[in-house]
Amino acid sequence: MNFGEGVQKERESQKVFVPSGEEQNESSVDKTETDEIFQKDLQALEQWRNDLLQKCEVLESLGLDCKNLRQIIDDEYTDKKIELHERVHYVDHSA
């Protein structure tokens, strides 16, 4: 089986349905749970960033240059934040 056939079989195997009221409630609970997890992960990420930036401040107070380190921290923070948003988007649209 080639890739195209695999994709076609996957499409055919997926069921399309309109959720009942109960299923919609479960969906909103899942959405709420996803939002809560996202917020916790985002807070943890921001705490991680702030902790590292505080360490940079300490190093700078000792006379060390942390400009490059700050840039790396900000780049990593941005990358992780994007990944977090992508995961939430994937979860929201895969249900």
Secondary structure as UniProt FT lines:
FT   HELIX           3..13
FT   HELIX           21..61
FT   TURN            62..63
FT   HELIX           67..94
//
